[in-house]
Each structure stands twice: as structure tokens, then as C-alpha cells.
């Protein structure tokens, strides 16, 4: 190549460097934007990891259609993507909404607003695919569940062919529009059902004599309800004279909503309860089961114990294990999303007073379990 006489040596070097850099960048971008189709298989085929990495690298939009969705780490990645400003849409089969899956409840509470779609004439929304930034598609048999990656024989194909992605985008828009219409119909039905039933706040006059609002414990006792106790003064009774670092919570919603009926509390300590159903019990298994069904299941208790562990991820923050006797976990607590702020204040080692509904007994590999839990006090 003949070098122009007007170009100096330094200018020539700069020109050649710029030209080489442009070629390298062009080749790199082309490879990134038009990567070869990738096929992965499970179990242990890195499908979930690839999905999560793709979510992390997404900048604008993520559209998901999944028959079911129980993979907590994928939900956490979506939560973080939403925090970066990525617009996320999710469609799930309508039958999954009735199962009250923890991950789906998390998505709802965090504003990811999953839509639920049913198939025609009782069928299902059985699609499983996702579109990232309108540039990459993942589809295949792989379900977005905890078990798919570990145990199932599944496949997933990642495609960046624009023509294929355009077809999936058209289908997604159609499915999403249908899910919006169905949701509107469900909301309309719910409102009409409420109106028809005349549901509203329950007036005090409509309560039976066996039901009471917080504060009516003396009346309940007068009427012979010896097993029912009130939340009154629980915090005061728990706080010793020397306890200065104590946080007491008040559930204002329960106080303000005079129509809310008092929950059926049992006046029994954890040690008393464990003597009946634990390893020290002299009852036969059949006797335990009958007593549990007749007297304890679904009732509420108010106990004090030490936090042994708590969930650390955004999707399992509401799981807390409590120690009552020694270093072993005795009770598993499950909180709903209205108690998130309280749970996030807890630390392993905290002594807490809590209430909850008895759900299940201790098993060979499980602990007593309480749902609908609230924290009254931390120290």
C-alpha cells in the first residue's frame, strides 16, 4: 500500500491502530448480538444459572410465560432486575394462583404483578418461554421450579434469531392481553360476590357470646371460656425489671378494626405443649392425633423463645426457627407479608414473644409449625 506523502509516521501509526480497533469491536459486537443458538439439558445442566445470568444482563424488558414458577433464586434475580428499572411481565397458569405458592406471593408483594391465564374450556396455560430485551429467547420443556434443575430431564434452547423472537413476541402480547381481560373478569366477580353477600365490617352486635374483641378477656372468662386468653399486657408481663433493650410492637390494624374477631388462643406454655406431644409424652400416637385434631389444631398460642435461624434470601425471609429448650430448633414459624418489617428486624439469638396458629406437630425430620405468626416483643 502506497503511503500518502502528507501522512507523517505518527499519523500512520494512529490510523492503523484505529482501523484495527474498529475491526475488533465489529467482530466482538457481531458475535455478541448474533451468538449461536445454545441448547442445554438438565439435571445439572446449568439451565437455571444461564437464565439467571441472562436476567442479570437484561437492561430493558423481560417477558415470561411459565406454567408454574417456584424457583426462588430466579424470583430474586427478577426482583433485583426490577430495582434496576427493567420492565418485567409474567404470565402463569391460573391454577397455580390457588396454590398460594410462596414465590408467587413474593412476586405479587414486590410489585412484579404476575398475571394468571387459563386455557380454553378448562385447559392450561402450558407455555414456558421468556424474551429478554427483545433480543434473546429461551424456551423448551424446562419448568421454572426448584426441582427441574436438580431432578428432572428437561431441555432449554436459547435463540437470538430475530424472526423467531418476533413470532414469540406476537404470541406473548396475545396471551398477556387475554390474562388482563381474565383478571378484570375475576375482579368484577369478586366485587359482585362481596356486594351480594353484604360483606363488610362485622358489627359488635352480630358477634356471638363466645366471640370477643381484644380487651374482653374478663368477659370471656366469666362466660366459662377458660382456654381463651387475650393479648393484653403480654409485653408487660414478658419484660423484667432489668430489661431495658426491649422492643414492643402493637398491631394497630387489629386495634382499630373493632369488627375483627378474637383468635382462639390456648393458655398453654411450650413446655406444657411439648410434654403432651413431644418425646417425653406417654400418649400413644393414635391418642396424640385424636387430641391434636380435637383440641389443638388451628388454635393460637403465645410463646417466648430464642431465634435459632432465619431466612436470608428475599424469597424466604419469612421463615424463622425458634429454640425453646436447647440448641435444637423446636418450632418453625411462617409469617405473612404484612409482617415483613418486623421479621427483618430479627437477628439470630434474639429472644422474642410471638403468637401463631398451630399447623402441624413435630415429625421425625420436622419441627412443630406455626402459621399466621406475629412478633409481640424482641429483646
C-alpha positions as CSV (number, residue, x, y, z in Angstrom):
1,X,0.0,0.0,0.0
2,X,1.4,3.4,-1.0
3,X,1.6,5.8,1.9
4,X,0.3,9.3,1.2
5,X,3.1,11.8,1.3
6,X,1.2,14.1,3.5
7,X,0.9,11.5,6.4
8,X,3.6,11.6,8.9
9,X,4.9,8.4,10.6
10,X,3.0,9.1,13.9
11,X,-0.3,9.8,12.0
12,X,0.1,6.5,10.1
13,X,0.5,4.5,13.4
14,X,-2.6,6.2,14.9
15,X,-4.6,5.5,11.7
16,X,-3.6,1.8,11.7
17,X,-4.4,1.4,15.4
18,X,-7.9,2.9,15.0
19,X,-8.6,0.7,12.0
20,X,-7.5,-2.4,13.9
21,X,-9.6,-1.4,16.9
22,X,-12.7,-0.9,14.8
23,X,-12.3,-4.3,13.2
24,X,-12.0,-6.0,16.6
25,X,-15.0,-4.2,18.0
26,X,-17.1,-5.0,15.0
27,X,-16.3,-8.7,15.3
28,X,-17.0,-8.7,19.0
29,X,-20.3,-7.0,18.7
30,X,-21.4,-9.2,15.9
31,X,-20.5,-12.3,17.9
32,X,-22.5,-10.9,20.9
33,X,-25.6,-9.9,19.0
34,X,-25.7,-12.9,16.8
35,X,-24.5,-15.7,19.1
36,X,-25.1,-19.2,18.0
37,X,-28.1,-21.0,19.3
38,X,-27.4,-22.7,22.6
39,X,-29.0,-25.9,23.8
40,X,-28.9,-27.0,27.5
41,X,-30.2,-30.1,29.3
42,X,-30.9,-30.9,32.9
43,X,-30.5,-32.2,35.5
44,X,-27.4,-30.2,36.5
45,X,-27.1,-28.7,33.0
46,X,-26.8,-25.0,34.1
47,X,-30.1,-24.1,32.6
48,X,-31.2,-22.1,35.7
49,X,-27.8,-20.4,36.0
50,X,-28.0,-19.3,32.4
51,X,-31.5,-17.9,32.9
52,X,-30.3,-16.0,36.0
53,X,-27.3,-14.6,34.2
54,X,-29.5,-13.5,31.3
55,X,-31.8,-11.8,33.8
56,X,-28.9,-10.0,35.3
57,X,-27.6,-8.8,32.0
58,X,-31.1,-7.6,30.8
59,X,-31.4,-3.8,30.6
60,X,-34.9,-3.0,29.3
61,X,-37.6,-5.7,29.3
62,X,-38.2,-9.3,30.3
63,X,-41.4,-11.1,29.3
64,X,-42.1,-14.5,30.9
65,X,-44.7,-17.2,30.3
66,X,-44.4,-20.2,32.6
67,X,-46.9,-22.9,33.5
68,X,-45.6,-22.8,37.1
69,X,-42.9,-20.7,38.9
70,X,-41.4,-21.9,42.2
71,X,-37.7,-21.2,41.7
72,X,-36.8,-18.7,44.4
73,X,-33.4,-17.7,43.1
74,X,-34.9,-16.8,39.7
75,X,-37.5,-14.7,41.5
76,X,-34.8,-12.9,43.4
77,X,-32.9,-12.1,40.2
78,X,-36.2,-10.7,38.8
79,X,-36.7,-8.6,41.9
80,X,-33.2,-7.1,41.5
81,X,-33.8,-6.5,37.8
82,X,-37.0,-4.6,38.6
83,X,-34.9,-2.5,41.0
84,X,-32.6,-1.6,38.1
85,X,-35.6,-0.3,36.1
86,X,-36.2,-3.4,33.9
87,X,-39.8,-3.7,32.9
88,X,-41.0,-7.3,33.7
89,X,-44.2,-9.1,32.7
90,X,-45.1,-12.5,33.9
91,X,-47.9,-14.9,32.9
92,X,-48.6,-18.0,35.0
93,X,-51.2,-20.8,34.6
94,X,-54.3,-19.8,36.6
95,X,-54.4,-23.0,38.6
96,X,-51.1,-22.0,40.3
97,X,-52.7,-18.9,41.8
98,X,-54.9,-21.1,44.0
99,X,-51.9,-22.9,45.5
100,X,-50.6,-19.8,47.3
101,X,-47.0,-20.6,46.3
102,X,-44.5,-18.7,48.4
103,X,-42.5,-17.5,45.3
104,X,-45.7,-16.2,43.6
105,X,-46.8,-14.4,46.7
106,X,-43.4,-12.8,46.8
107,X,-43.7,-11.6,43.2
108,X,-47.1,-10.2,44.0
109,X,-46.0,-8.4,47.1
110,X,-42.9,-6.9,45.4
111,X,-45.0,-5.4,42.6
112,X,-44.0,-7.8,39.8
113,X,-47.7,-8.3,39.3
114,X,-47.9,-11.8,37.8
115,X,-50.9,-12.4,35.5
116,X,-52.8,-15.7,35.7
117,X,-54.2,-17.2,32.5
118,X,-56.3,-20.3,32.0
119,X,-56.6,-22.3,28.8
120,X,-59.7,-22.9,26.7
121,X,-62.5,-25.0,28.1
122,X,-60.7,-25.9,31.3
123,X,-57.3,-26.2,29.7
124,X,-54.0,-24.8,30.9
125,X,-51.5,-22.1,30.0
126,X,-48.8,-24.6,29.4
127,X,-46.2,-22.3,27.7
128,X,-42.7,-22.0,29.1
129,X,-40.6,-19.3,27.4
130,X,-39.1,-15.9,28.1
131,X,-37.9,-13.0,26.0
132,X,-35.1,-10.8,27.2
133,X,-34.7,-7.2,25.8
134,X,-36.4,-8.4,22.6
135,X,-33.1,-10.0,21.6
136,X,-32.9,-13.4,23.2
137,X,-35.5,-16.2,23.7
138,X,-35.4,-19.2,25.9
139,X,-37.9,-21.9,25.5
140,X,-38.2,-25.7,25.9
141,X,-39.6,-28.2,28.4
142,X,-37.7,-26.7,31.3
143,X,-40.1,-25.5,34.1
144,X,-39.1,-22.7,36.4
145,X,-39.2,-24.8,39.5
146,X,-36.7,-25.8,42.3
147,X,-36.8,-29.5,41.1
148,X,-36.4,-29.0,37.4
149,X,-32.6,-28.3,37.6
150,X,-31.9,-31.0,40.2
151,X,-34.0,-34.0,39.3
152,X,-35.9,-33.6,36.0
153,X,-34.8,-34.5,32.5
154,X,-35.5,-31.1,30.8
155,X,-34.3,-29.1,27.9
156,X,-33.9,-25.4,27.1
157,X,-32.9,-23.7,23.9
158,X,-31.6,-20.1,23.8
159,X,-32.3,-18.4,20.5
160,X,-31.3,-15.0,19.2
161,X,-32.8,-15.2,15.7
162,X,-34.9,-12.1,15.2
163,X,-37.6,-13.7,13.1
164,X,-38.3,-16.4,15.7
165,X,-38.3,-13.9,18.5
166,X,-40.8,-11.7,16.7
167,X,-43.3,-14.6,16.4
168,X,-42.9,-15.3,20.2
169,X,-43.4,-11.6,20.9
170,X,-46.7,-11.6,19.0
171,X,-47.9,-14.7,20.9
172,X,-46.8,-13.2,24.2
173,X,-48.8,-10.0,23.6
174,X,-51.9,-12.0,22.7
175,X,-51.5,-14.1,25.9
176,X,-50.9,-11.1,28.1
177,X,-54.0,-9.3,26.7
178,X,-56.1,-12.4,27.5
179,X,-54.7,-12.6,31.0
180,X,-55.5,-8.9,31.6
181,X,-59.1,-9.5,30.5
182,X,-59.4,-12.6,32.7
183,X,-58.1,-10.7,35.7
184,X,-60.6,-7.9,35.1
185,X,-63.3,-10.5,35.0
186,X,-62.1,-12.1,38.2
187,X,-62.1,-8.7,40.0
188,X,-65.5,-8.0,38.7
189,X,-66.8,-11.3,40.0
190,X,-65.2,-10.7,43.4
191,X,-66.8,-7.3,43.8
192,X,-70.2,-8.7,42.8
193,X,-69.8,-11.6,45.3
194,X,-69.0,-9.1,48.1
195,X,-71.9,-6.9,47.2
196,X,-74.3,-9.9,47.0
197,X,-73.2,-11.3,50.4
198,X,-73.4,-7.9,52.0
199,X,-69.9,-8.5,53.5
200,X,-68.4,-5.6,55.3
201,X,-67.2,-4.8,58.8
202,X,-68.7,-7.2,61.3
203,X,-70.7,-5.2,63.8
204,X,-70.3,-5.9,67.5
205,X,-74.0,-6.8,67.8
206,X,-73.6,-9.6,65.3
207,X,-70.9,-11.4,67.4
208,X,-71.9,-14.5,69.4
209,X,-71.3,-14.5,73.1
210,X,-68.3,-16.9,72.6
211,X,-66.5,-14.3,70.4
212,X,-64.9,-11.1,71.6
213,X,-62.6,-8.4,70.5
214,X,-59.2,-7.7,72.1
215,X,-59.6,-6.5,75.6
216,X,-62.7,-8.5,76.5
217,X,-60.8,-11.3,78.3
218,X,-62.6,-10.8,81.6
219,X,-66.0,-11.2,79.9
220,X,-64.8,-14.3,78.1
221,X,-63.6,-15.8,81.4
222,X,-66.9,-15.0,83.1
223,X,-68.7,-17.0,80.4
224,X,-66.5,-20.0,81.1
225,X,-64.0,-19.8,78.2
226,X,-61.0,-20.8,80.3
227,X,-58.9,-21.7,77.3
228,X,-59.1,-18.3,75.7
229,X,-56.7,-15.6,76.6
230,X,-56.1,-12.1,75.4
231,X,-53.1,-10.2,74.1
232,X,-53.5,-7.6,76.8
233,X,-50.4,-6.9,78.9
234,X,-48.3,-9.7,77.3
235,X,-45.5,-7.3,76.6
236,X,-45.5,-6.0,80.2
237,X,-45.5,-9.5,81.7
238,X,-42.6,-10.5,79.5
239,X,-40.4,-7.5,80.3
240,X,-38.4,-8.0,83.5
241,X,-37.4,-5.1,85.7
242,X,-33.8,-5.1,84.3
243,X,-34.8,-5.5,80.7
244,X,-34.0,-2.1,79.1
245,X,-33.5,-3.2,75.5
246,X,-36.9,-4.4,74.6
247,X,-38.9,-3.6,71.5
248,X,-42.7,-3.9,71.8
249,X,-45.0,-4.0,68.8
250,X,-48.6,-3.0,68.5
251,X,-50.8,-4.3,65.7
252,X,-52.8,-1.1,65.1
253,X,-54.9,-2.8,62.4
254,X,-56.2,-5.2,65.0
255,X,-56.9,-2.5,67.5
256,X,-58.6,-0.2,65.0
257,X,-60.7,-2.9,63.3
258,X,-63.3,-3.5,66.0
259,X,-65.0,-5.9,63.7
260,X,-62.2,-8.4,63.8
261,X,-62.9,-11.4,65.9
262,X,-60.5,-12.5,68.6
263,X,-58.5,-15.6,67.6
264,X,-58.9,-18.8,69.6
265,X,-55.9,-18.7,71.9
266,X,-54.9,-21.6,74.2
267,X,-53.5,-20.9,77.6
268,X,-50.5,-23.3,77.4
269,X,-46.8,-22.9,77.5
270,X,-44.4,-24.5,75.1
271,X,-43.1,-26.9,77.7
272,X,-46.6,-28.0,78.6
273,X,-47.4,-28.5,75.0
274,X,-44.2,-30.4,74.3
275,X,-44.9,-32.7,77.3
276,X,-48.1,-33.7,75.6
277,X,-46.9,-34.2,72.0
278,X,-43.1,-34.4,72.3
279,X,-40.6,-37.2,73.0
280,X,-41.5,-37.2,76.7
281,X,-45.2,-37.8,76.0
282,X,-46.7,-41.1,77.4
283,X,-49.5,-40.9,74.9
284,X,-49.8,-43.3,72.0
285,X,-49.6,-41.9,68.5
286,X,-53.3,-42.5,67.9
287,X,-54.1,-40.6,71.1
288,X,-51.9,-37.8,70.1
289,X,-53.5,-37.5,66.7
290,X,-57.0,-37.5,68.2
291,X,-56.2,-34.9,70.9
292,X,-54.4,-32.8,68.3
293,X,-57.5,-32.8,66.0
294,X,-60.0,-32.2,68.8
295,X,-58.2,-29.6,70.9
296,X,-55.2,-28.0,69.3
297,X,-55.1,-27.9,65.5
298,X,-55.9,-24.4,64.2
299,X,-55.7,-22.8,67.7
300,X,-53.3,-20.0,68.5
301,X,-50.6,-19.9,71.2
302,X,-48.4,-17.2,72.7
303,X,-44.9,-18.4,73.4
304,X,-41.4,-17.0,74.1
305,X,-38.3,-18.4,72.6
306,X,-34.9,-17.7,71.0
307,X,-34.4,-17.2,67.3
308,X,-32.2,-20.1,66.0
309,X,-32.2,-19.2,62.3
310,X,-34.0,-17.1,59.8
311,X,-34.3,-17.0,56.0
312,X,-31.6,-14.9,54.3
313,X,-32.9,-14.5,50.7
314,X,-35.7,-12.2,49.6
315,X,-38.0,-15.1,48.9
316,X,-37.6,-16.9,52.2
317,X,-37.3,-14.0,54.7
318,X,-40.5,-15.2,56.4
319,X,-39.0,-18.5,57.7
320,X,-37.8,-18.3,61.2
321,X,-36.8,-21.2,63.5
322,X,-37.2,-20.9,67.3
323,X,-35.3,-22.7,70.1
324,X,-37.2,-23.2,73.4
325,X,-35.1,-25.9,75.2
326,X,-31.6,-26.2,73.9
327,X,-29.6,-25.6,70.7
328,X,-32.0,-27.5,68.5
329,X,-34.9,-25.8,66.6
330,X,-38.2,-26.7,68.2
331,X,-40.7,-24.6,66.2
332,X,-40.8,-23.3,62.6
333,X,-42.6,-20.0,62.2
334,X,-44.1,-18.8,58.9
335,X,-45.0,-15.1,58.6
336,X,-47.2,-13.5,56.0
337,X,-46.1,-10.4,54.0
338,X,-47.8,-7.9,56.3
339,X,-45.2,-8.7,59.0
340,X,-42.1,-8.3,56.7
341,X,-40.7,-5.2,58.5
342,X,-40.9,-6.9,61.9
343,X,-39.2,-10.1,60.7
344,X,-36.4,-8.1,59.1
345,X,-35.6,-6.6,62.5
346,X,-35.0,-10.1,64.0
347,X,-31.5,-11.4,64.5
348,X,-30.3,-14.9,65.4
349,X,-30.1,-15.0,69.2
350,X,-33.0,-12.6,69.8
351,X,-35.5,-13.7,72.5
352,X,-39.0,-13.0,71.1
353,X,-42.5,-13.3,72.3
354,X,-44.7,-14.4,69.4
355,X,-48.2,-15.6,68.6
356,X,-49.1,-18.1,65.9
357,X,-51.6,-20.7,64.7
358,X,-50.8,-24.4,65.3
359,X,-50.5,-26.1,61.9
360,X,-48.5,-29.3,62.4
361,X,-46.9,-31.5,65.0
362,X,-43.2,-32.5,65.3
363,X,-42.2,-35.3,62.9
364,X,-39.2,-37.5,62.5
365,X,-37.4,-34.9,60.3
366,X,-39.6,-31.8,61.0
367,X,-40.5,-29.4,63.8
368,X,-43.7,-28.0,65.2
369,X,-45.0,-25.5,62.7
370,X,-47.0,-22.3,63.3
371,X,-48.5,-20.0,60.6
372,X,-50.1,-16.6,60.7
373,X,-47.3,-15.6,63.1
374,X,-46.8,-12.2,64.7
375,X,-44.0,-10.8,66.9
376,X,-45.1,-9.0,70.0
377,X,-41.7,-8.4,71.6
378,X,-38.0,-8.6,70.9
379,X,-35.2,-8.5,73.4
